[in-house]
């Protein structure tokens, strides 16, 4: 087919299309895994393994508990935790009960959390106690009526669990004081659920599975509505794409994946958790990947085959003195996503592990994977690869015409079974990004070569990409503009060796006494870590168009300070 030149680049055995209709819902996919792989380890966390059968039983108990609260089918339940075993149990429980998962970044400030809870209309939340104080600060402004409270040691057994919780609370002091009257502890919710009735809803492929929040061109975070069939499609696409590499895992050995990316991020949600469910794999949960020494110490205890990560993590690990303590020889596929993989990092990773990084591309709106380099490639291509099975990519000009075959740069647009149903309760925003023939306009500028490989060359939006996380200048500007000493401000992205890009904030002062430290302190209180400006510059004025629009491009191109 000439409309899919990329099919010629597919490794042998990778199909052109997949059939998402083989499951009615993600629940059917998970329940099949619980049955087929009951005795296998599903999750490994801090030395404690949880089997598929245990995940089945625990999630069913929690599902029954959530139903007992009187929530209606389709109600939203927020999940706010790092990579702990309660996360996959809660995901399975929420979906099995007929509700919708709302993934929340646990590092959000009260302002950011309040927006997401209000926008999604979440009526319940499962949250780890480390961030309960954040919830306390905003819960009164939301519709949340039910809180399930987790602790780091909940699923580690009585003695080890108590010890871990003691250390987290009293030694590391990672749990700020909080008051959430009526909150129910995770293990108590399970106990209550074990005696409660559970009614299994009849889910369809078109039911909503999750709201995955993403920034918009306006900077207001919007929920991408991902249906059961969207995520199922992406799981099957990812499985098919990885099969030439994962097929080399020796017979009888359980496929094992490292989950160092946070599960609230759609990349880990689909490519780690759900794909492992589908393949009967073991997932090694890493709660804090920024602790590189701790991550390597955990990995030194395992044999693993798959490692999805972002450029910063590959780079940090490869340059760490403890890197050699881990046996990398069984690694079959390293998938780089979330941000551009740098050639130098790809080179170093290949040299040190013998496993090339396959760079892929996707967005929350595409569940997330849309394109990837072949897993059989032995060298770094510097491209985002080719569209994965069942997916079409196009390059569009400003008038919406297809200019893919011209080699010219234009906006990358994506069509496939993994593309979202739209933005939650935002038909206006959905209309801006969806074409009449079903393509999603990404806002990224790219090119396609004659073989069907795509390359991202720029972004149409002013978005800044920090370690794979989207930062929308408008949001940071709106927050900083609330400071009494600020007359006006603008945010741009500047290159950063570690994070790809960093946030640069340019301020015109109203109060001449305003200091960089005051601005930093204000940002720390109102913005999660990756959104905080790394570079702060004071100027007498900002470059503007004749109609007064700030010229961010001029600030970006100006001498980097």
C-alpha positions in Angstrom: 0.0 0.0 0.0 1.5 3.3 -1.1 -0.3 5.2 1.7 1.9 3.4 4.2 5.5 3.5 3.0 6.7 2.6 6.5 5.4 -0.9 6.3 8.6 -1.9 4.4 10.6 -1.0 7.5 8.6 -3.4 9.8 10.6 -6.3 11.1 9.6 -9.7 10.1 6.5 -11.0 12.0 5.2 -7.5 13.0 1.6 -7.2 11.5 0.4 -4.1 9.7 -2.7 -4.0 11.9 -4.0 -5.4 15.2 -7.5 -6.4 16.3 -8.5 -4.4 19.4 -11.9 -6.2 19.3 -10.4 -9.3 20.9 -11.2 -7.8 24.4 -14.5 -6.0 25.3 -12.7 -4.0 28.0 -9.4 -3.7 30.0 -11.2 -5.6 32.7 -11.6 -8.6 30.4 -7.9 -8.3 29.5 -6.9 -8.2 33.2 -9.2 -11.0 34.3 -7.8 -13.2 31.6 -4.3 -12.5 32.9 -5.4 -13.3 36.5 -6.7 -16.6 35.3 -3.9 -17.6 32.9 -1.0 -16.5 35.1 -2.5 -16.9 38.6 0.7 -18.4 40.2 3.1 -15.9 38.5 4.6 -12.8 40.1 2.8 -9.7 38.8 4.7 -7.1 40.8 7.9 -6.9 42.7 8.3 -4.1 45.3 11.0 -3.7 47.9 11.7 -7.4 48.0 8.0 -8.4 48.2 6.3 -10.2 45.3 2.6 -10.0 44.6 1.1 -12.8 42.4 -1.5 -12.3 39.7 -3.9 -14.3 41.9 -3.3 -11.9 44.9 -3.8 -8.9 42.6 -7.0 -10.5 41.5 -8.3 -11.0 45.0 -7.2 -7.6 46.4 -8.6 -5.7 43.5 -11.9 -7.5 43.7 -12.1 -6.6 47.5 -11.3 -3.0 46.8 -13.8 -2.9 43.9 -16.5 -4.2 46.2 -15.6 -1.6 48.8 -15.7 1.3 46.3 -19.1 0.0 45.1 -20.3 -0.1 48.7 -19.8 3.7 48.9 -22.7 4.3 46.6 -20.7 5.5 43.6 -22.5 5.3 40.3 -21.1 3.6 37.2 -18.9 6.0 35.3 -18.0 8.0 38.4 -14.4 9.2 38.5 -11.9 7.9 41.1 -8.5 9.7 41.4 -5.3 7.8 42.1 -2.4 9.8 43.6 0.5 7.5 44.4 4.1 6.8 43.3 4.9 3.2 42.0 3.7 1.2 45.0 1.7 -2.2 44.7 -1.5 -0.4 45.8 -1.5 1.5 42.4 -2.1 -1.5 40.1 -4.5 -3.0 42.6 -6.4 0.3 42.7 -6.4 0.6 38.9 -7.9 -2.9 38.5 -10.4 -2.2 41.3 -11.7 1.1 39.9 -12.1 -0.4 36.4 -13.7 -3.7 37.7 -16.2 -1.7 39.7 -17.3 0.2 36.5 -15.6 3.5 37.4 -13.1 5.8 35.6 -9.5 6.1 36.7 -8.1 9.7 37.0 -4.3 9.5 37.2 -2.8 12.3 39.4 0.8 13.4 39.7 1.5 12.9 43.5 3.9 15.9 43.4 1.1 18.4 42.6 0.7 21.5 44.7 -2.8 22.1 46.3 -3.6 24.5 43.4 -2.8 21.9 40.7 -4.6 19.1 42.6 -7.7 21.2 43.1 -8.0 22.0 39.4 -7.8 18.3 38.4 -10.2 17.0 41.0 -12.7 19.7 40.2 -12.4 19.3 36.5 -12.8 15.6 36.6 -15.5 15.7 39.2 -13.8 12.9 41.1 -15.9 11.6 44.0 -13.3 9.4 45.6 -9.5 9.3 45.8 -6.9 6.7 46.7 -3.8 8.6 47.9 -0.6 7.8 49.7 -0.3 9.5 53.1 2.9 11.3 52.0 0.7 13.7 50.0 -2.4 13.7 52.2 -1.5 17.3 53.4 -1.8 18.5 49.8 -5.3 17.0 49.6 -6.3 18.4 53.0 -5.5 21.9 51.6 -8.0 21.7 48.8 -10.5 18.9 49.4 -13.2 21.2 50.6 -13.3 22.9 47.2 -13.8 19.6 45.3 -16.5 16.9 45.0 -14.3 14.3 46.7 -16.3 12.6 49.5 -14.3 9.4 50.0 -10.6 9.0 50.8 -8.7 5.8 50.8 -5.3 6.3 52.5 -2.2 4.2 51.6 1.1 3.9 53.3 4.4 2.8 51.8 4.5 -0.4 53.8 0.8 -1.5 53.4 1.6 -4.6 51.3 4.9 -5.6 52.7 3.7 -7.8 55.5 3.2 -7.0 59.2 6.8 -6.7 60.4 8.5 -5.2 57.3 5.5 -3.0 56.6 5.6 -1.5 60.1 9.3 -0.9 59.9 9.1 0.7 56.4 6.2 3.0 57.6 8.1 3.9 60.7 11.2 4.9 58.7 9.1 6.8 56.1 7.2 8.7 58.8 9.7 9.2 61.6 13.2 8.9 60.2 12.9 10.3 56.7 10.0 12.5 57.8 8.3 12.1 54.4 4.7 12.4 55.8 3.8 16.0 56.7 1.0 16.2 59.4 -2.5 16.1 58.0 -6.1 15.8 59.0 -8.6 14.0 56.8 -11.5 13.0 59.0 -13.3 10.0 57.6 -10.4 8.7 55.5 -10.2 4.9 55.5 -6.9 3.1 55.5 -6.1 0.9 52.4 -5.9 -2.4 54.3 -9.2 -1.5 56.2 -10.9 -0.8 52.9 -9.8 -4.3 51.7 -11.1 -5.9 54.8 -14.5 -4.1 54.5 -14.6 -5.1 50.8 -14.0 -8.7 51.5 -17.4 -8.9 53.2 -19.2 -6.7 50.7 -21.2 -7.7 47.7 -19.5 -7.1 44.3 -21.6 -6.7 41.2 -19.7 -7.0 37.9 -20.7 -4.3 35.4 -21.1 -5.2 31.7 -18.4 -2.9 30.2 -18.2 -2.1 26.5 -15.2 -1.0 24.4 -16.7 2.5 24.3 -16.8 3.0 28.0 -14.3 5.5 29.5 -11.4 3.8 31.1 -9.4 6.8 32.2 -9.0 10.6 32.2 -5.3 11.3 31.5 -4.6 15.0 32.2 -2.4 16.9 29.8 -1.8 20.6 29.3 -3.5 22.5 26.5 -2.3 25.2 24.2 -4.0 27.5 26.7 -2.1 26.0 29.6 -5.2 24.8 31.3 -4.8 21.1 32.0 -7.4 19.0 30.2 -8.4 15.4 30.6 -7.8 13.2 27.5 -10.8 10.8 27.5 -9.3 7.3 26.9 -11.8 4.6 26.2 -11.2 0.9 27.1 -10.7 0.2 23.3 -8.1 3.0 23.0 -5.8 1.5 25.7 -6.5 -2.1 24.6 -5.4 -1.1 21.1 -2.2 0.5 22.4 -1.3 -2.5 24.5 -1.7 -4.9 21.5 0.2 -2.5 19.3 3.1 -2.3 21.8 3.1 -6.1 22.2 3.3 -6.6 18.4 6.0 -3.9 18.0 8.2 -5.4 20.8 7.7 -9.0 19.7 10.8 -9.4 17.6 12.9 -8.5 20.6 10.8 -10.0 23.4 10.6 -13.2 21.3 14.3 -13.7 22.2 13.4 -14.2 25.9 14.3 -17.8 26.6 11.4 -20.2 26.8 10.1 -20.8 30.3 11.6 -17.4 31.5 9.0 -14.9 32.7 9.2 -11.6 30.7 10.2 -8.9 33.2 10.0 -5.2 32.8 11.4 -2.4 34.9 8.8 0.2 35.8 10.8 3.3 36.8 8.5 5.7 35.0 5.6 6.8 37.2 2.4 4.8 36.7 0.3 8.0 36.7 2.1 8.8 33.4 0.4 7.2 30.4 3.6 5.7 29.1 4.1 3.5 32.2 0.4 2.9 32.6 0.1 1.3 29.2 3.6 0.1 28.3 4.5 -1.2 31.7 1.4 -2.2 33.7 -1.2 -3.1 31.0 1.3 -4.7 28.6 2.8 -6.8 31.4 -0.8 -7.9 32.3 -1.3 -9.0 28.6 1.9 -11.0 28.4 1.9 -12.4 31.9 5.0 -10.4 32.7 6.6 -9.4 36.0 6.9 -5.7 36.8 9.6 -4.3 39.0 8.1 -1.3 40.7 10.6 1.6 41.4 9.0 4.2 43.6 11.6 6.9 43.3 13.7 6.7 40.1 15.5 9.9 41.0 17.3 8.0 43.7 19.7 6.4 41.1 21.7 4.5 43.7 18.5 3.0 45.2 17.2 2.2 41.7 20.4 0.4 40.7 20.5 -1.5 44.0 16.9 -2.8 43.3 17.8 -3.7 39.7 20.9 -5.6 40.9 18.5 -8.2 42.4 16.6 -9.0 39.2 17.0 -10.4 35.7 14.9 -8.2 33.4 14.2 -7.8 29.7 12.3 -4.6 29.0 13.1 -1.1 30.2 10.9 1.9 29.1 12.4 5.2 30.3 13.1 8.8 29.4 16.4 10.2 28.2 17.3 11.7 31.6 16.9 8.4 33.4 19.0 6.5 30.8 21.7 9.1 31.1 21.7 9.3 34.9 21.9 5.5 35.2 24.6 5.0 32.5 26.8 7.7 34.2 26.3 6.4 37.7 29.3 4.7 39.5 27.0 1.7 40.5 25.9 1.0 37.0 28.2 -2.1 36.8 26.5 -3.7 39.8 23.5 -4.6 37.6 23.4 -7.5 35.1 22.2 -5.8 31.9 22.9 -8.8 29.7 19.3 -10.0 29.5 17.9 -6.6 28.4 16.1 -7.1 25.1 14.4 -3.8 24.5 15.0 -0.2 25.8 12.2 2.1 24.8 12.9 5.8 25.0 9.8 8.1 25.1 8.4 11.2 26.7 11.2 13.4 25.4 13.8 13.3 22.7 16.6 10.8 23.2 20.0 12.4 22.7 22.5 10.7 20.4 25.3 10.8 23.0 23.0 9.1 25.6 21.9 6.4 23.0 25.6 5.7 22.2 26.6 5.4 25.8 23.6 3.1 26.6 24.4 0.8 23.7 28.0 0.7 24.7 27.3 -0.2 28.3 24.3 -2.5 27.9 24.6 -3.9 24.4 20.9 -3.0 24.0 20.0 -0.1 21.7 17.5 2.6 22.8 14.5 2.5 20.5 13.1 6.0 20.4 9.3 6.2 20.2 6.7 9.0 20.1 3.3 9.5 21.5 1.1 11.7 23.7 -1.5 11.3 26.4 -4.1 11.8 23.7 -2.8 8.6 21.9 -2.7 6.2 24.8 0.4 7.0 24.3 2.4 5.2 21.6 2.0 6.3 18.0 5.4 5.6 16.4 8.6 3.8 17.3 11.9 2.8 15.8 12.1 -1.0 14.9 13.3 -2.9 18.0 15.7 -4.8 15.7 17.6 -1.6 14.9 21.2 -1.6 16.0 22.0 2.0 15.7 20.4 5.3 16.8 18.4 6.9 14.0 17.6 10.3 15.5 14.0 9.9 14.3 10.8 8.9 16.1 10.6 5.9 13.9 7.6 4.7 11.9 3.9 4.5 12.8 3.1 1.3 14.8 0.6 -1.2 13.6 -2.8 0.2 12.7 -1.5 3.8 13.0 -1.3 6.5 10.3 0.9 9.6 10.6 0.6 12.6 8.3 2.4 15.9 7.9 -0.1 18.7 7.5 0.5 22.3 6.3 -1.3 25.3 7.9 -4.3 24.8 5.7 -4.6 21.2 6.8 -3.3 19.7 3.5 -1.3 16.5 3.5 2.3 17.4 2.6 3.9 14.2 3.9 5.5 13.1 0.6 7.1 16.5 -0.1 9.7 16.2 2.6 8.6 19.6 3.9 8.0 20.3 7.6 4.5 20.6 8.9 2.3 19.5 11.8 2.3 15.8 12.7 -1.2 14.4 12.8 -2.1 10.9 14.0 -5.0 8.5 13.3 -5.5 5.1 14.8 -7.5 3.0 17.3 -5.4 4.4 20.2 -6.5 8.1 19.6 -8.6 9.5 22.4 -12.4 10.1 22.2 -11.8 13.9 22.9 -11.1 16.1 25.9 -13.3 15.7 29.0 -16.2 18.2 28.7 -14.3 20.4 26.3 -15.9 20.0 22.9 -14.3 23.4 21.8 -10.8 22.1 22.6 -11.5 18.8 21.0 -12.6 20.5 17.8 -9.3 22.4 17.6 -7.2 19.2 17.5 -9.3 16.7 15.6 -9.6 16.9 11.8 -12.8 15.9 9.9 -11.3 12.6 8.8 -10.3 11.6 12.4 -6.7 12.7 12.6 -5.4 14.2 15.9 -3.2 17.3 15.4 -0.3 17.0 17.8 1.1 20.6 17.7 4.5 19.1 16.9 6.3 20.0 13.7 7.9 17.2 11.8 9.0 15.7 8.5 8.6 12.3 6.9 11.3 10.8 4.7 10.8 8.5 1.7 11.0 5.4 3.9 8.2 6.6 6.1 10.4 7.5 9.1 9.2 10.6 11.0 11.3 13.3 12.7 10.2 16.0 15.1 11.9 19.3 14.3 10.0 21.8 16.4 6.9 22.5 18.4 4.0 24.6 17.2 3.0 25.2 20.7 5.1 27.2 23.2 5.2 24.1 25.4 8.4 23.4 27.3 9.4 19.7 27.6 11.2 19.0 30.9 12.3 15.4 31.3 9.3 14.2 29.3 6.8 16.4 31.2 4.8 19.1 29.4 5.1 22.6 30.9 2.8 25.2 29.5 4.2 28.8 29.7 0.7 30.3 30.3 0.2 28.3 33.5 3.6 29.4 35.0 3.0 33.0 33.8 -0.5 33.0 35.4 1.0 31.9 38.7 4.0 34.3 38.7 1.7 37.2 37.6 -0.1 36.8 41.0 3.1 38.0 42.8 2.5 41.6 44.0 6.0 42.7 42.8 5.6 41.5 39.2 4.4 43.8 36.4 4.5 41.3 33.6 6.4 38.1 32.8 7.0 35.5 30.1 8.2 31.9 30.1 10.2 30.0 27.5 12.1 26.8 27.3 15.9 26.8 27.1 18.2 23.9 26.3 19.3 21.9 29.4 21.9 19.1 29.4 20.1 17.1 32.0 16.4 17.6 31.3 16.4 18.4 27.6 14.8 21.7 28.3 14.4 23.9 31.3 11.9 26.7 32.2 13.2 30.2 31.8 11.2 33.0 33.4 11.7 36.6 32.3 10.1 39.3 34.6 9.5 43.0 34.4 9.4 44.2 38.0 6.7 46.4 39.5 8.6 46.4 42.9 12.3 47.2 42.4 13.1 45.3 45.6 11.8 41.9 44.2 14.5 39.2 44.3 15.2 36.0 42.5 14.9 34.1 45.8 11.4 35.5 46.5 10.3 34.4 43.0 11.7 30.9 43.5 10.0 30.6 46.9 6.7 31.6 45.4 7.0 29.2 42.5 8.0 26.4 44.9 4.7 26.9 46.8 2.5 27.0 43.7 4.2 24.8 41.1 5.3 21.2 41.1 9.1 20.7 40.7 9.4 20.3 36.9 7.4 23.4 36.2 9.6 25.7 38.4 11.8 28.1 36.5 15.5 27.0 36.4 16.6 30.4 35.0 15.1 33.7 36.2 15.9 37.0 34.5 14.8 40.5 35.2 14.3 42.9 32.2 13.1 46.5 31.7 10.5 45.3 29.1 9.4 42.3 27.0 9.5 42.1 23.2 5.9 42.3 21.8 4.1 42.3 18.5 2.3 45.5 17.4 -0.9 44.2 19.0 0.9 43.6 22.3 1.4 39.8 22.2 4.6 38.8 23.9 7.1 37.4 21.4 8.3 34.3 23.2 10.4 33.3 20.2 12.5 36.4 20.6 13.1 35.6 24.2 14.1 32.1 23.3 16.5 33.2 20.6 18.0 35.9 22.8 21.4 35.1 24.4 20.8 32.4 26.9 21.4 33.6 30.4 
